Amino acid sequence: MKFGIIGTNFVSDFFMVGAAQVEECEVVAVCGTSLAKAKNYGEKFGIAHHFDSYQKMYESELIEAVYIAVPNSLHHAIATYFLEKGIPTFCEKPLAANADEVKDLIECARENNTYLQEGLIPLYNPNFQILRDNLNLVGKIRQVNLNFSKYSSRYDAYLAGENPTTFRNELANGATMDLGVYVVADCVGLFGKPDKVLSTASLLETGADVAGSSILSYDGFNVSLNYSKASDTVNTCEICGELGQLLIDQPSQPQKITFIERKTGKRTELGVSPKENFSYEIADMVQQVKKGEIESTKVPFETSLIIHETLTQMRKQAGIIFPMDDF
């Protein structure tokens, strides 16, 4: 499958590393905000064709699929363009700025019978499936803590009076839409739609959030979510039940799953050593498109929609309002 990629940042680098591990994936074109940027990126990874607009890239008739890695506020418009053209679309997380835009993209994919996938890395990781398959080990679940905090180098730029894209509200950015997506995705992927959401956040002068905390309520237990772009933590996550704990070393790219039996303290390692995470997403997309599907069986549209309904509800409660929101 011949891919064109839109965006020349570090996330696109991750895609390229993953693509190199998928035999049926070939990146043939790159689109940047300028032709010079696209050419520089193309030289870095050996991509033959360079464009300064995604429309020109499509019109070249070189690509069979597209990967979108641009600011969140642009996801809806660009993904819609390619879905309407019948081009299988892999859009980086978050799929769109809010739940209404996600619903619109899903409807567009269905109307045009065209594949759409959201780049939710952990849900494709084999260790996530191992985690889900072993939830019964802890017995009745009573407490879940999911944390993803990572000090952003761009926060230094913000403190220095600059205006980095990471903390620009008009681009639908901030901690919830960056790190928060991962812990919400993990939670929904494991437990489904929450019964109740309670959320708060620390807002910057730009209107974007730099950190947040949420409680997602389920039958018999609560899930505590914490995420920050202004501090570091170990990021170990835990699922605690009456019989023991399941520990996850990190929420975005789980490398290690450990079960600790409550009575004996015995530790059992359950995880495997995964490949580069993007390779799983890309391989799944290629497989599904070949089968004529329009959504992933691992992360179906329903899962993405629940994730984004939850994120939108969290932001609304915390006062994080983007220009494209209708609340």
Steps between C-alpha positions, in 0.01 A plus 500: 500500500648831390471764772529874493570670833388847601720659762876506554529496879631238742171307495547443128845365586333234716273410211797461268679269746186286528439503124850357442390189692188439290585337169178606329542867590694739277517874568524667160411863574521760775317830543638783714404858577753597233663318211840549663385327818349215301822457300717503811278239661496294183880498488514393864290189438546436129150612398501574127215750456447829684204736522400823673127422498306182566273578203800489266614176659161341432484637145838343422326158507805356676336397826262222602472602867582797719644560847407833665727648769412870522354721778178358645286786369578394141421129534131527414538700180793300360357159592165599345674600177668161459201293613285674239763408241487135606854500643550279810589738782717450807462808721725557798331526840282673590284419198341845523455793736171384653240224494281676240791513254576133568138406428522698178815317388350159579191590299722620214694171502176304486347714227810461284570138600857604582727379778565732795734430790602698808861475620437366850833324551436309827182332376696325222787394725503122570556570870166682513323184384697300760386748766137473392516120492638486857272746682339203673824440695430790735152375585236766554648831391484770767743772389678605181769770473624614161764772478689654210712801588795621300671838524482659158801682360245730339379600844837668544430690180161602636655623826751698293214695343485310173182351353570132429233299318478256794316755714291683240128472564402594144685191377302277740816417690588458869560225752158334472519471120860379509577282802146473631389324182720202588365438849142549384560259211648242737205537734233473228688217330498301823169592662280664237290811543511657848177555692613841626786743443642760737786714370713804577810656344770763539457759226763727348436855382462363147189309606675165452555269796844400629377228739179327598335242721183301443297230669312259277236303686409137422285243677691419820815701440641834390786574263727791595670672206788744541701664224740793480737667256667701778632219719653154483385184677593132476173447309439152638130421476312247710179302501424391857260226600420284797750232390791720390633768267586529134778752437554664160836671455366776275159589355598601146734218395472220758819295510443307821195353677547363852251319723557515878298250704363669812536213750847378403657804335606275212581693183426355156615668179230476232618733225695443181771713338311693232631628171492869412146596592396669176565179309196337665270785399627512143486122455143493632395774260653325198328175599158658550513700176593185305194331649278788390426622854451865593599473868741307718372198688748581779388861537157528334318827445292445813813494717637822349165670543473404870856624555419836343164538671688449827776746406247762394308458825824530697596821322154650541510441875852639528428812295724406208309640204630499142376733223338204321303388807127556527463531878 
